[in-house]
Amino acid sequence: MKATATYTVQQWKEDAWQVISLEVKLTKASVEYVLKGDIEAKAKVEYLMYYNYFDAKDPHKSSAEYVGMMHIEGKIAGKTGSFAADDSGLFEGGAAYSTLRILEGSGTGALKGIKGTGKYRADKDNYYFELEYELG
């Protein structure tokens, strides 16, 4: 099955935990998203990010790789529950590209037994989220 949504960023709190130079650093970000569409949910994610280039004057010119752990709670195609997914991605050219893997056994409620993959993309104009999943 496939479910798609758009999303908005509700919270983004990012702090450096290792500064290598003015342009290279490691950060940790706590982020909350709200998804709307086939997926009506809140997603919370903790990212660890490596900026191989950081532009303090215009962060959208920065380049980073990241990994994260995401928890999604809400409804997918009308089924209520939650699940966890690992998240990895790249931020480059002002856009973020992420891939997700639903963690087997993490589903609750009507989403118990969910498994699958996903992806999402964000740029200055669009925030798009997609899951390919099955319920066991």
N, CA, C and O atoms as a GROMACS GRO file, in nm:
protein
  544
    1MET      N    1   0.084  -0.118   0.000
    1MET     CA    2   0.000   0.000   0.000
    1MET      C    3   0.089   0.124   0.000
    1MET      O    4   0.204   0.121   0.044
    2LYS      N    5   0.033   0.232  -0.049
    2LYS     CA    6   0.107   0.357  -0.056
    2LYS      C    7   0.025   0.467   0.010
    2LYS      O    8  -0.096   0.477  -0.012
    3ALA      N    9   0.090   0.549   0.089
    3ALA     CA   10   0.026   0.664   0.154
    3ALA      C   11   0.115   0.786   0.134
    3ALA      O   12   0.237   0.777   0.149
    4THR      N   13   0.055   0.900   0.100
    4THR     CA   14   0.131   1.022   0.079
    4THR      C   15   0.075   1.134   0.165
    4THR      O   16  -0.040   1.130   0.207
    5ALA      N   17   0.157   1.233   0.189
    5ALA     CA   18   0.116   1.348   0.270
    5ALA      C   19   0.209   1.465   0.240
    5ALA      O   20   0.318   1.449   0.186
    6THR      N   21   0.162   1.581   0.276
    6THR     CA   22   0.249   1.698   0.285
    6THR      C   23   0.275   1.717   0.434
    6THR      O   24   0.204   1.660   0.517
    7TYR      N   25   0.375   1.797   0.467
    7TYR     CA   26   0.401   1.818   0.609
    7TYR      C   27   0.452   1.958   0.634
    7TYR      O   28   0.501   2.027   0.545
    8THR      N   29   0.439   1.998   0.760
    8THR     CA   30   0.492   2.126   0.805
    8THR      C   31   0.583   2.100   0.924
    8THR      O   32   0.565   2.004   0.999
    9VAL      N   33   0.681   2.186   0.940
    9VAL     CA   34   0.772   2.179   1.054
    9VAL      C   35   0.709   2.258   1.168
    9VAL      O   36   0.686   2.378   1.156
   10GLN      N   37   0.683   2.191   1.280
   10GLN     CA   38   0.626   2.256   1.396
   10GLN      C   39   0.733   2.306   1.492
   10GLN      O   40   0.716   2.407   1.560
   11GLN      N   41   0.845   2.234   1.496
   11GLN     CA   42   0.955   2.272   1.586
   11GLN      C   43   1.086   2.222   1.527
   11GLN      O   44   1.094   2.111   1.474
   12TRP      N   45   1.190   2.305   1.538
   12TRP     CA   46   1.325   2.265   1.497
   12TRP      C   47   1.421   2.326   1.597
   12TRP      O   48   1.440   2.448   1.601
   13LYS      N   49   1.481   2.241   1.678
   13LYS     CA   50   1.580   2.288   1.776
   13LYS      C   51   1.709   2.214   1.747
   13LYS      O   52   1.717   2.092   1.763
   14GLU      N   53   1.811   2.288   1.705
   14GLU     CA   54   1.938   2.228   1.663
   14GLU      C   55   2.053   2.293   1.738
   14GLU      O   56   2.062   2.416   1.747
   15ASP      N   57   2.140   2.209   1.793
   15ASP     CA   58   2.256   2.256   1.869
   15ASP      C   59   2.381   2.184   1.821
   15ASP      O   60   2.379   2.064   1.793
   16ALA      N   61   2.490   2.259   1.812
   16ALA     CA   62   2.620   2.199   1.777
   16ALA      C   63   2.671   2.119   1.896
   16ALA      O   64   2.661   2.164   2.010
   17TRP      N   65   2.727   2.001   1.870
   17TRP     CA   66   2.790   1.925   1.977
   17TRP      C   67   2.937   1.900   1.948
   17TRP      O   68   3.010   1.853   2.035
   18GLN      N   69   2.981   1.931   1.826
   18GLN     CA   70   3.123   1.924   1.793
   18GLN      C   71   3.149   2.021   1.678
   18GLN      O   72   3.100   2.000   1.567
   19VAL      N   73   3.224   2.127   1.705
   19VAL     CA   74   3.260   2.223   1.600
   19VAL      C   75   3.403   2.192   1.557
   19VAL      O   76   3.496   2.200   1.637
   20ILE      N   77   3.418   2.158   1.431
   20ILE     CA   78   3.549   2.122   1.377
   20ILE      C   79   3.617   2.244   1.320
   20ILE      O   80   3.738   2.262   1.335
   21SER      N   81   3.540   2.330   1.252
   21SER     CA   82   3.588   2.456   1.200
   21SER      C   83   3.467   2.547   1.183
   21SER      O   84   3.355   2.508   1.218
   22LEU      N   85   3.487   2.667   1.130
   22LEU     CA   86   3.373   2.756   1.107
   22LEU      C   87   3.273   2.697   1.008
   22LEU      O   88   3.154   2.730   1.012
   23GLU      N   89   3.321   2.610   0.919
   23GLU     CA   90   3.235   2.556   0.815
   23GLU      C   91   3.201   2.407   0.831
   23GLU      O   92   3.120   2.355   0.756
   24VAL      N   93   3.261   2.340   0.928
   24VAL     CA   94   3.239   2.196   0.948
   24VAL      C   95   3.200   2.172   1.092
   24VAL      O   96   3.269   2.215   1.185
   25LYS      N   97   3.087   2.101   1.111
   25LYS     CA   98   3.042   2.075   1.248
   25LYS      C   99   2.947   1.956   1.252
   25LYS      O  100   2.896   1.912   1.149
   26LEU      N  101   2.927   1.906   1.373
   26LEU     CA  102   2.829   1.801   1.402
   26LEU      C  103   2.722   1.863   1.491
   26LEU      O  104   2.754   1.938   1.584
   27THR      N  105   2.595   1.833   1.462
   27THR     CA  106   2.486   1.888   1.541
   27THR      C  107   2.386   1.779   1.577
   27THR      O  108   2.387   1.670   1.519
   28LYS      N  109   2.301   1.811   1.674
   28LYS     CA  110   2.188   1.727   1.712
   28LYS      C  111   2.064   1.815   1.700
   28LYS      O  112   2.063   1.927   1.750
   29ALA      N  113   1.961   1.764   1.633
   29ALA     CA  114   1.838   1.841   1.615
   29ALA      C  115   1.718   1.760   1.663
   29ALA      O  116   1.704   1.642   1.630
   30SER      N  117   1.631   1.825   1.741
   30SER     CA  118   1.502   1.768   1.782
   30SER      C  119   1.396   1.838   1.699
   30SER      O  120   1.385   1.961   1.702
   31VAL      N  121   1.317   1.759   1.624
   31VAL     CA  122   1.226   1.816   1.526
   31VAL      C  123   1.088   1.752   1.539
   31VAL      O  124   1.075   1.633   1.570
   32GLU      N  125   0.985   1.834   1.516
   32GLU     CA  126   0.847   1.784   1.512
   32GLU      C  127   0.782   1.828   1.382
   32GLU      O  128   0.792   1.944   1.342
   33TYR      N  129   0.714   1.733   1.316
   33TYR     CA  130   0.642   1.758   1.193
   33TYR      C  131   0.493   1.726   1.213
   33TYR      O  132   0.458   1.644   1.297
   34VAL      N  133   0.407   1.791   1.136
   34VAL     CA  134   0.266   1.755   1.126
   34VAL      C  135   0.240   1.715   0.982
   34VAL      O  136   0.268   1.792   0.890
   35LEU      N  137   0.187   1.593   0.962
   35LEU     CA  138   0.159   1.540   0.830
   35LEU      C  139   0.010   1.546   0.800
   35LEU      O  140  -0.073   1.519   0.887
   36LYS      N  141  -0.024   1.580   0.675
   36LYS     CA  142  -0.164   1.588   0.632
   36LYS      C  143  -0.179   1.524   0.495
   36LYS      O  144  -0.098   1.548   0.405
   37GLY      N  145  -0.283   1.443   0.480
   37GLY     CA  146  -0.309   1.372   0.356
   37GLY      C  147  -0.356   1.233   0.390
   37GLY      O  148  -0.438   1.216   0.480
   38ASP      N  149  -0.305   1.131   0.317
   38ASP     CA  150  -0.335   0.992   0.352
   38ASP      C  151  -0.284   0.962   0.493
   38ASP      O  152  -0.335   0.874   0.562
   39ILE      N  153  -0.181   1.037   0.533
   39ILE     CA  154  -0.123   1.025   0.666
   39ILE      C  155  -0.160   1.150   0.744
   39ILE      O  156  -0.121   1.261   0.706
   40GLU      N  157  -0.235   1.134   0.852
   40GLU     CA  158  -0.272   1.244   0.941
   40GLU      C  159  -0.204   1.214   1.073
   40GLU      O  160  -0.254   1.136   1.153
   41ALA      N  161  -0.089   1.276   1.097
   41ALA     CA  162  -0.008   1.234   1.211
   41ALA      C  163   0.089   1.342   1.255
   41ALA      O  164   0.110   1.442   1.186
   42LYS      N  165   0.147   1.318   1.372
   42LYS     CA  166   0.260   1.396   1.421
   42LYS      C  167   0.382   1.305   1.415
   42LYS      O  168   0.375   1.187   1.449
   43ALA      N  169   0.493   1.361   1.371
   43ALA     CA  170   0.618   1.287   1.367
   43ALA      C  171   0.721   1.362   1.450
   43ALA      O  172   0.739   1.483   1.434
   44LYS      N  173   0.788   1.290   1.537
   44LYS     CA  174   0.899   1.347   1.615
   44LYS      C  175   1.024   1.271   1.574
   44LYS      O  176   1.024   1.149   1.562
   45VAL      N  177   1.133   1.347   1.553
   45VAL     CA  178   1.257   1.284   1.510
   45VAL      C  179   1.376   1.350   1.580
   45VAL      O  180   1.377   1.471   1.603
   46GLU      N  181   1.473   1.269   1.611
   46GLU     CA  182   1.602   1.315   1.666
   46GLU      C  183   1.706   1.288   1.558
   46GLU      O  184   1.729   1.173   1.520
   47TYR      N  185   1.768   1.395   1.509
   47TYR     CA  186   1.870   1.384   1.404
   47TYR      C  187   2.009   1.406   1.463
   47TYR      O  188   2.027   1.487   1.553
   48LEU      N  189   2.106   1.333   1.411
   48LEU     CA  190   2.247   1.363   1.426
   48LEU      C  191   2.293   1.404   1.287
   48LEU      O  192   2.273   1.331   1.190
   49MET      N  193   2.356   1.522   1.278
   49MET     CA  194   2.388   1.580   1.148
   49MET      C  195   2.537   1.613   1.137
   49MET      O  196   2.599   1.660   1.233
   50TYR      N  197   2.593   1.587   1.021
   50TYR     CA  198   2.731   1.623   0.991
   50TYR      C  199   2.728   1.723   0.877
   50TYR      O  200   2.691   1.690   0.764
   51TYR      N  201   2.767   1.846   0.906
   51TYR     CA  202   2.778   1.949   0.803
   51TYR      C  203   2.920   1.946   0.747
   51TYR      O  204   3.015   1.983   0.816
   52ASN      N  205   2.934   1.903   0.621
   52ASN     CA  206   3.067   1.912   0.560
   52ASN      C  207   3.090   2.051   0.504
   52ASN      O  208   3.202   2.086   0.466
   53TYR      N  209   2.981   2.132   0.499
   53TYR     CA  210   2.994   2.274   0.468
   53TYR      C  211   2.876   2.346   0.533
   53TYR      O  212   2.760   2.314   0.506
   54PHE      N  213   2.907   2.444   0.619
   54PHE     CA  214   2.804   2.523   0.683
   54PHE      C  215   2.824   2.669   0.650
   54PHE      O  216   2.933   2.723   0.667
   55ASP      N  217   2.718   2.734   0.601
   55ASP     CA  218   2.721   2.875   0.566
   55ASP      C  219   2.636   2.950   0.669
   55ASP      O  220   2.513   2.948   0.661
   56ALA      N  221   2.700   3.016   0.764
   56ALA     CA  222   2.627   3.086   0.870
   56ALA      C  223   2.542   3.201   0.816
   56ALA      O  224   2.439   3.234   0.874
   57LYS      N  225   2.584   3.263   0.706
   57LYS     CA  226   2.508   3.374   0.649
   57LYS      C  227   2.382   3.326   0.577
   57LYS      O  228   2.279   3.394   0.580
   58ASP      N  229   2.388   3.209   0.515
   58ASP     CA  230   2.273   3.152   0.445
   58ASP      C  231   2.276   3.000   0.463
   58ASP      O  232   2.334   2.929   0.381
   59PRO      N  233   2.213   2.948   0.571
   59PRO     CA  234   2.216   2.804   0.598
   59PRO      C  235   2.163   2.718   0.484
   59PRO      O  236   2.197   2.599   0.477
   60HIS      N  237   2.081   2.773   0.394
   60HIS     CA  238   2.030   2.696   0.281
   60HIS      C  239   2.139   2.664   0.178
   60HIS      O  240   2.118   2.582   0.089
   61LYS      N  241   2.254   2.728   0.190
   61LYS     CA  242   2.368   2.696   0.104
   61LYS      C  243   2.455   2.588   0.165
   61LYS      O  244   2.552   2.542   0.104
   62SER      N  245   2.421   2.546   0.287
   62SER     CA  246   2.498   2.444   0.357
   62SER      C  247   2.477   2.306   0.296
   62SER      O  248   2.384   2.285   0.218
   63SER      N  249   2.564   2.213   0.333
   63SER     CA  250   2.555   2.074   0.289
   63SER      C  251   2.575   1.984   0.410
   63SER      O  252   2.670   2.002   0.487
   64ALA      N  253   2.486   1.886   0.428
   64ALA     CA  254   2.494   1.798   0.545
   64ALA      C  255   2.440   1.660   0.514
   64ALA      O  256   2.357   1.641   0.425
   65GLU      N  257   2.491   1.563   0.588
   65GLU     CA  258   2.434   1.428   0.591
   65GLU      C  259   2.379   1.406   0.730
   65GLU      O  260   2.432   1.461   0.827
   66TYR      N  261   2.273   1.325   0.741
   66TYR     CA  262   2.214   1.303   0.872
   66TYR      C  263   2.153   1.165   0.885
   66TYR      O  264   2.117   1.100   0.787
   67VAL      N  265   2.142   1.122   1.010
   67VAL     CA  266   2.070   1.000   1.047
   67VAL      C  267   1.975   1.038   1.159
   67VAL      O  268   2.000   1.134   1.233
   68GLY      N  269   1.868   0.965   1.171
   68GLY     CA  270   1.772   0.996   1.276
   68GLY      C  271   1.686   0.878   1.314
   68GLY      O  272   1.685   0.775   1.247
   69MET      N  273   1.614   0.896   1.424
   69MET     CA  274   1.515   0.800   1.469
   69MET      C  275   1.384   0.876   1.478
   69MET      O  276   1.375   0.976   1.549
   70MET      N  277   1.281   0.829   1.406
   70MET     CA  278   1.154   0.898   1.396
   70MET      C  279   1.043   0.816   1.461
   70MET      O  280   1.043   0.693   1.452
   71HIS      N  281   0.949   0.884   1.527
   71HIS     CA  282   0.829   0.820   1.580
   71HIS      C  283   0.708   0.892   1.521
   71HIS      O  284   0.697   1.014   1.533
   72ILE      N  285   0.620   0.818   1.457
   72ILE     CA  286   0.501   0.874   1.393
   72ILE      C  287   0.379   0.820   1.467
   72ILE      O  288   0.366   0.700   1.490
   73GLU      N  289   0.290   0.913   1.504
   73GLU     CA  290   0.168   0.874   1.575
   73GLU      C  291   0.049   0.945   1.512
   73GLU      O  292   0.050   1.067   1.497
   74GLY      N  293  -0.054   0.868   1.475
   74GLY     CA  294  -0.173   0.926   1.413
   74GLY      C  295  -0.245   0.823   1.331
   74GLY      O  296  -0.261   0.708   1.373
   75LYS      N  297  -0.290   0.864   1.211
   75LYS     CA  298  -0.369   0.777   1.123
   75LYS      C  299  -0.303   0.764   0.986
   75LYS      O  300  -0.255   0.862   0.928
   76ILE      N  301  -0.302   0.641   0.935
   76ILE     CA  302  -0.261   0.615   0.798
   76ILE      C  303  -0.379   0.546   0.732
   76ILE      O  304  -0.421   0.438   0.775
   77ALA      N  305  -0.431   0.607   0.627
   77ALA     CA  306  -0.548   0.554   0.557
   77ALA      C  307  -0.660   0.519   0.656
   77ALA      O  308  -0.725   0.416   0.642
   78GLY      N  309  -0.680   0.604   0.757
   78GLY     CA  310  -0.787   0.586   0.854
   78GLY      C  311  -0.756   0.491   0.969
   78GLY      O  312  -0.839   0.475   1.058
   79LYS      N  313  -0.640   0.429   0.969
   79LYS     CA  314  -0.601   0.336   1.077
   79LYS      C  315  -0.515   0.409   1.179
   79LYS      O  316  -0.413   0.469   1.144
   80THR      N  317  -0.556   0.404   1.307
   80THR     CA  318  -0.489   0.479   1.413
   80THR      C  319  -0.384   0.394   1.484
   80THR      O  320  -0.408   0.277   1.515
   81GLY      N  321  -0.268   0.454   1.508
   81GLY     CA  322  -0.162   0.387   1.582
   81GLY      C  323  -0.032   0.466   1.572
   81GLY      O  324  -0.033   0.586   1.543
   82SER      N  325   0.077   0.397   1.595
   82SER     CA  326   0.208   0.461   1.587
   82SER      C  327   0.312   0.359   1.542
   82SER      O  328   0.287   0.239   1.542
   83PHE      N  329   0.429   0.409   1.503
   83PHE     CA  330   0.541   0.323   1.469
   83PHE      C  331   0.669   0.406   1.470
   83PHE      O  332   0.665   0.529   1.473
   84ALA      N  333   0.781   0.337   1.468
   84ALA     CA  334   0.913   0.402   1.464
   84ALA      C  335   0.982   0.367   1.332
   84ALA      O  336   0.956   0.263   1.272
   85ALA      N  337   1.069   0.458   1.290
   85ALA     CA  338   1.145   0.436   1.166
   85ALA      C  339   1.283   0.496   1.179
   85ALA      O  340   1.302   0.598   1.246
   86ASP      N  341   1.381   0.431   1.114
   86ASP     CA  342   1.511   0.498   1.105
   86ASP      C  343   1.511   0.584   0.979
   86ASP      O  344   1.440   0.556   0.882
   87ASP      N  345   1.591   0.689   0.984
   87ASP     CA  346   1.585   0.796   0.884
   87ASP      C  347   1.729   0.831   0.847
   87ASP      O  348   1.812   0.853   0.935
   88SER      N  349   1.757   0.838   0.718
   88SER     CA  350   1.888   0.885   0.676
   88SER      C  351   1.870   0.974   0.554
   88SER      O  352   1.783   0.951   0.470
   89GLY      N  353   1.954   1.076   0.546
   89GLY     CA  354   1.935   1.166   0.435
   89GLY      C  355   2.050   1.260   0.410
   89GLY      O  356   2.156   1.253   0.472
   90LEU      N  357   2.023   1.350   0.316
   90LEU     CA  358   2.120   1.446   0.268
   90LEU      C  359   2.052   1.580   0.250
   90LEU      O  360   1.941   1.588   0.196
   91PHE      N  361   2.117   1.686   0.296
   91PHE     CA  362   2.072   1.823   0.272
   91PHE      C  363   2.174   1.889   0.182
   91PHE      O  364   2.291   1.901   0.217
   92GLU      N  365   2.128   1.932   0.064
   92GLU     CA  366   2.219   1.991  -0.033
   92GLU      C  367   2.139   2.078  -0.130
   92GLU      O  368   2.028   2.042  -0.168
   93GLY      N  369   2.196   2.189  -0.170
   93GLY     CA  370   2.129   2.276  -0.266
   93GLY      C  371   1.996   2.331  -0.216
   93GLY      O  372   1.907   2.360  -0.296
   94GLY      N  373   1.983   2.344  -0.084
   94GLY     CA  374   1.860   2.398  -0.027
   94GLY      C  375   1.748   2.297  -0.014
   94GLY      O  376   1.635   2.335   0.018
   95ALA      N  377   1.775   2.169  -0.037
   95ALA     CA  378   1.672   2.066  -0.026
   95ALA      C  379   1.722   1.947   0.056
   95ALA      O  380   1.840   1.913   0.053
   96ALA      N  381   1.628   1.886   0.131
   96ALA     CA  382   1.658   1.766   0.209
   96ALA      C  383   1.590   1.647   0.144
   96ALA      O  384   1.474   1.654   0.103
   97TYR      N  385   1.663   1.537   0.134
   97TYR     CA  386   1.614   1.412   0.079
   97TYR      C  387   1.636   1.303   0.183
   97TYR      O  388   1.750   1.281   0.225
   98SER      N  389   1.530   1.235   0.226
   98SER     CA  390   1.543   1.134   0.329
   98SER      C  391   1.481   1.002   0.287
   98SER      O  392   1.386   0.998   0.208
   99THR      N  393   1.537   0.893   0.339
   99THR     CA  394   1.476   0.762   0.323
   99THR      C  395   1.448   0.706   0.462
   99THR      O  396   1.523   0.729   0.557
  100LEU      N  397   1.338   0.632   0.471
  100LEU     CA  398   1.293   0.574   0.598
  100LEU      C  399   1.283   0.423   0.586
  100LEU      O  400   1.257   0.368   0.479
  101ARG      N  401   1.303   0.356   0.699
  101ARG     CA  402   1.277   0.212   0.712
  101ARG      C  403   1.197   0.193   0.838
  101ARG      O  404   1.245   0.222   0.948
  102ILE      N  405   1.074   0.145   0.823
  102ILE     CA  406   0.989   0.120   0.941
  102ILE      C  407   1.051   0.007   1.021
  102ILE      O  408   1.085  -0.098   0.967
  103LEU      N  409   1.066   0.029   1.151
  103LEU     CA  410   1.128  -0.072   1.238
  103LEU      C  411   1.026  -0.180   1.270
  103LEU      O  412   0.921  -0.155   1.330
  104GLU      N  413   1.060  -0.301   1.229
  104GLU     CA  414   0.969  -0.414   1.247
  104GLU      C  415   0.937  -0.433   1.396
  104GLU      O  416   1.027  -0.429   1.480
  105GLY      N  417   0.810  -0.454   1.426
  105GLY     CA  418   0.766  -0.475   1.564
  105GLY      C  419   0.734  -0.346   1.638
  105GLY      O  420   0.692  -0.352   1.753
  106SER      N  421   0.752  -0.229   1.574
  106SER     CA  422   0.729  -0.103   1.644
  106SER      C  423   0.585  -0.054   1.634
  106SER      O  424   0.547   0.040   1.705
  107GLY      N  425   0.503  -0.114   1.547
  107GLY     CA  426   0.367  -0.067   1.527
  107GLY      C  427   0.277  -0.092   1.647
  107GLY      O  428   0.289  -0.193   1.716
  108THR      N  429   0.186   0.004   1.671
  108THR     CA  430   0.088  -0.010   1.779
  108THR      C  431  -0.053   0.014   1.723
  108THR      O  432  -0.068   0.064   1.612
  109GLY      N  433  -0.154  -0.025   1.802
  109GLY     CA  434  -0.293  -0.002   1.763
  109GLY      C  435  -0.324  -0.071   1.631
  109GLY      O  436  -0.280  -0.184   1.608
  110ALA      N  437  -0.400  -0.004   1.544
  110ALA     CA  438  -0.437  -0.059   1.414
  110ALA      C  439  -0.318  -0.066   1.318
  110ALA      O  440  -0.330  -0.123   1.209
  111LEU      N  441  -0.204  -0.008   1.358
  111LEU     CA  442  -0.081  -0.016   1.276
  111LEU      C  443   0.015  -0.124   1.325
  111LEU      O  444   0.129  -0.132   1.279
  112LYS      N  445  -0.033  -0.207   1.418
  112LYS     CA  446   0.049  -0.318   1.467
  112LYS      C  447   0.085  -0.408   1.349
  112LYS      O  448  -0.002  -0.441   1.268
  113GLY      N  449   0.209  -0.446   1.340
  113GLY     CA  450   0.255  -0.532   1.231
  113GLY      C  451   0.296  -0.455   1.106
  113GLY      O  452   0.329  -0.516   1.004
  114ILE      N  453   0.295  -0.322   1.112
  114ILE     CA  454   0.333  -0.243   0.995
  114ILE      C  455   0.480  -0.265   0.961
  114ILE      O  456   0.565  -0.276   1.050
  115LYS      N  457   0.508  -0.273   0.832
  115LYS     CA  458   0.647  -0.277   0.785
  115LYS      C  459   0.653  -0.210   0.650
  115LYS      O  460   0.553  -0.201   0.578
  116GLY      N  461   0.772  -0.164   0.615
  116GLY     CA  462   0.786  -0.098   0.487
  116GLY      C  463   0.894   0.008   0.488
  116GLY      O  464   0.979   0.013   0.576
  117THR      N  465   0.887   0.094   0.387
  117THR     CA  466   0.987   0.199   0.369
  117THR      C  467   0.917   0.329   0.334
  117THR      O  468   0.796   0.332   0.308
  118GLY      N  469   0.993   0.435   0.334
  118GLY     CA  470   0.937   0.564   0.298
  118GLY      C  471   1.044   0.660   0.252
  118GLY      O  472   1.163   0.629   0.252
  119LYS      N  473   0.998   0.778   0.214
  119LYS     CA  474   1.090   0.884   0.177
  119LYS      C  475   1.018   1.016   0.198
  119LYS      O  476   0.896   1.024   0.197
  120TYR      N  477   1.098   1.118   0.215
  120TYR     CA  478   1.041   1.252   0.218
  120TYR      C  479   1.143   1.351   0.166
  120TYR      O  480   1.263   1.327   0.165
  121ARG      N  481   1.088   1.464   0.121
  121ARG     CA  482   1.170   1.567   0.058
  121ARG      C  483   1.119   1.702   0.105
  121ARG      O  484   0.999   1.723   0.121
  122ALA      N  485   1.212   1.791   0.126
  122ALA     CA  486   1.175   1.928   0.162
  122ALA      C  487   1.264   2.024   0.085
  122ALA      O  488   1.386   2.006   0.080
  123ASP      N  489   1.202   2.125   0.026
  123ASP     CA  490   1.277   2.236  -0.033
  123ASP      C  491   1.201   2.364  -0.001
  123ASP      O  492   1.104   2.360   0.075
  124LYS      N  493   1.241   2.474  -0.057
  124LYS     CA  494   1.179   2.601  -0.019
  124LYS      C  495   1.032   2.609  -0.058
  124LYS      O  496   0.959   2.692  -0.004
  125ASP      N  497   0.985   2.524  -0.151
  125ASP     CA  498   0.848   2.530  -0.198
  125ASP      C  499   0.759   2.415  -0.153
  125ASP      O  500   0.638   2.434  -0.139
  126ASN      N  501   0.814   2.297  -0.130
  126ASN     CA  502   0.733   2.178  -0.104
  126ASN      C  503   0.788   2.092   0.009
  126ASN      O  504   0.909   2.086   0.032
  127TYR      N  505   0.696   2.026   0.078
  127TYR     CA  506   0.728   1.928   0.181
  127TYR      C  507   0.643   1.805   0.151
  127TYR      O  508   0.522   1.806   0.174
  128TYR      N  509   0.706   1.699   0.100
  128TYR     CA  510   0.636   1.581   0.053
  128TYR      C  511   0.682   1.457   0.128
  128TYR      O  512   0.802   1.439   0.149
  129PHE      N  513   0.588   1.371   0.170
  129PHE     CA  514   0.616   1.252   0.249
  129PHE      C  515   0.543   1.134   0.186
  129PHE      O  516   0.428   1.147   0.145
  130GLU      N  517   0.609   1.018   0.177
  130GLU     CA  518   0.550   0.900   0.115
  130GLU      C  519   0.591   0.773   0.189
  130GLU      O  520   0.708   0.757   0.225
  131LEU      N  521   0.496   0.683   0.210
  131LEU     CA  522   0.523   0.552   0.268
  131LEU      C  523   0.476   0.443   0.173
  131LEU      O  524   0.368   0.453   0.114
  132GLU      N  525   0.556   0.338   0.158
  132GLU     CA  526   0.517   0.213   0.094
  132GLU      C  527   0.516   0.114   0.209
  132GLU      O  528   0.621   0.087   0.268
  133TYR      N  529   0.399   0.058   0.242
  133TYR     CA  530   0.389  -0.024   0.362
  133TYR      C  531   0.292  -0.138   0.344
  133TYR      O  532   0.212  -0.141   0.250
  134GLU      N  533   0.299  -0.232   0.437
  134GLU     CA  534   0.199  -0.337   0.449
  134GLU      C  535   0.173  -0.362   0.596
  134GLU      O  536   0.259  -0.340   0.681
  135LEU      N  537   0.053  -0.407   0.624
  135LEU     CA  538   0.015  -0.438   0.761
  135LEU      C  539   0.010  -0.590   0.775
  135LEU      O  540  -0.055  -0.659   0.696
  136GLY      N  541   0.082  -0.642   0.878
  136GLY     CA  542   0.094  -0.786   0.895
  136GLY      C  543  -0.019  -0.851   0.966
  136GLY      O  544  -0.018  -0.972   0.985
   0.00000   0.00000   0.00000
